[in-house]
Amino acid sequence: MFLGLDSSTQSLTAVVIDPISGVIACQLSVNFGSEFPQYQSPSGFIPGGANGEVHANPAMWLEALDLLMSRLAMVTDLSEVKVIAGSGQQHGSVYLDSTFDKRLAALDGSQSLAAQLSPALTRPTSPIWMDTSTGAECEEITEALGGSEEVCRLSGSIAIERFSGPQIRRFFKSDPAAYERTARIHLVSSFIASVLAGKSVPIDFGDGAGMNLLNLATQSWDSSLLAATAPGLDEKLLPAALATTVQGTLADYFVKKYGFSAQAVVALFTGDNPASLVGMGATTPGNVVISLGTSDTFFAAMPGPKTDPNGFGHVFGNPAGGFMSLICFRNGSLAREALRDQLGLDWSAFDREALAETQAAAGTNLMLPFFGPEITPRHDFSAPVLEGDAAFESGEEPGLKVRALLEGQFLNMRLHSQWMGVKTERIRLTGGAAQNDGIAQLVANIFQSPVERLDVLNSAALGAALIAAAAAGHDLPQLQETFCKAEAGSALQPDFALAGIYESALGRFQSLLAASR
């Protein structure tokens, strides 16, 4: 069997798969807030941080690892696990002194992980992906490199507040003595993997690309980005590596305490987004995943390290090899809910039947679907921008606004993913709104691509389990065919008669967007 772990913002999840029988043998999760109230992190992070700081306590993650393993051992024969891989919330960073590796090598099963490893922390808490405190540091890194275009060309993203490079620079500036004592900097993913391996292991390409430090072309730490971030940083990072790289046998601590085989090995961990790409069966170019949540996300495999000239999209390493892009749209379900409430509707107004009533208006009325600031494109919108007939703009026919909102969201996605240069051959739709046939059909029509719905509860942990199996020699595409199946009867085909209509609407949407900024 193969074990995948995912250390997300709010929980630590395990998925155990058996490739021979093709079944998920076990799924378990430990919620940080409910299980460890002593850390005062009800949503997995410490609330009330000043100046945009959002941190979490690494000791909490260690306690969760012990608890999860103890529960797994009660329901699963862990001696059957051959390889462990995993993922972590991207952009979280952990800072450790020179005793960390010595402590890993001497782990004692009679004591907890948190008690033995917490003293090695040089920064008691870890900034995570929600942290926005590093605006000044982003500007400094950008200036040192000669502009955002160069930062993006090298690293795959412009300097971003939540990314680990700016966070490292802020630590160096605010506490230079603690930074000097730091011998090793890990991401959440490589930190957990190191604990399991009993030694510090590298950061993988997928997660490493979310740091503003990795050179996409060489897949190694970039000397100019390192120099712009903090002195001596290259000495605190191990060389980056591919996610399926086996790092050695599992630490004795886990073998003796939880019943793993002494021959079990640990592969590199990756970020939760690259792991989800695997878990959604979308690691080859042409397969796109659209996740409809509070924010909507668009992610897809890419054949090469092409970067977004506008700096909106992010490029990470693909655990299957090559690269992937992730594009986030802040006005996702936030906008859908805002329009619903504004018009006094319920969700039935978004269903296939309701949308069918306005089919004749497909691509006619335009809405820039932003009820607040957006990050793709980056602009401080305060309300949607409308362009269309009187019945639409006045709200006399609410159904027209519902259609225009949804069309605007997916036209915006299509427009801002064109830089990838990858033809969309299949869309795998996930998230709460994916179950709405009307919304799913609109996605198919606007992208002119078949849509499948996947109901994967733990896509990152499943992806990690698939990576573990691939590290042992199993064929990843075959694993994905087995474990990443679309829901029966969920596939939708595009209406090819609408291709020209939405092609025209895309151009008009782009013009409206340009005129509104």
Secondary structure, 3 states (H helix, E strand, C coil): CEEEEEECCCEEEEEEEECCCCEEEEEEEEEHHHHCHHHCCCCCCECCCHHHCCEECHHHHHHHHHHHHHHHHHHCCHHHCCEEEEEECCCCEEEECCCHHHHHHCCCCCCCHHHHHHHHECCCCEECCCCCCCHHHHHHHHHHHCCHHHHHHHHCCCCCCCCHHHHHHHHHHHCHHHHHHCCEEEEHHHHHHHHHHCCCCCCEHHHHHHHCCEECCCCEECHHHHHHHCCCHHHHCCCCECCCCEEEECCHHHHHHHCCCCCCEEECCEEHHHHHHHHCCCCCCCEEEEEECCCEEEEEEECCCCCCCCCCCEEEECCCCCEEEEEEECCCHHHHHHHHHHHCCCHHHHCHHHHHCCHHHCCCCEEECCCCCEECCEECCCCCEEECCHHHHHCCCHHHHHHHHHHHHHHHHHHCCHHHCCCCCEEEEECHHHHCHHHHHHHHHHHCCCEEECCCCCHHHHHHHHHHHHHCCCCHHHHHHHHCCCCCCCCECCCHHHHHHHHHHHHHHHHHHHHCC
